[in-house]
Amino acid sequence: MYHINPACTKSILKSMPRKEIPAEMEKLKQKISETPPGIERSKFIRLYRFCERLIS
């Protein structure tokens, strides 16, 4: 899911049940740790922060 446009990804995340968000956050953490610094990594960090706001 994370290979598509970030706006589309956010829309998908918004439509997911809240209980599934922590699992997606774990996937994003893994992507962040595997991705070298740059634009792609920044995208994953922004999506992770977006998820934090969804569950707070």
URHU-V135046 format. One record per pair of residues at least 24 apart in sequence whose C-alpha atoms are under 8 Angstrom apart, sorted by sequence separation. I is the first residue (numbers start at 1). J is the second residue. D is the distance in whole Angstrom. If there is no record, write none. Layout:
# URHU-V135046
i & j & d
I & J & D
I & J & D
This chain:
# URHU-V135046
i & j & d
25 & 51 & 7
21 & 51 & 7
21 & 55 & 7
18 & 54 & 8
6 & 43 & 7
10 & 47 & 7
18 & 55 & 6
13 & 51 & 8
10 & 50 & 8
14 & 54 & 7
6 & 47 & 8
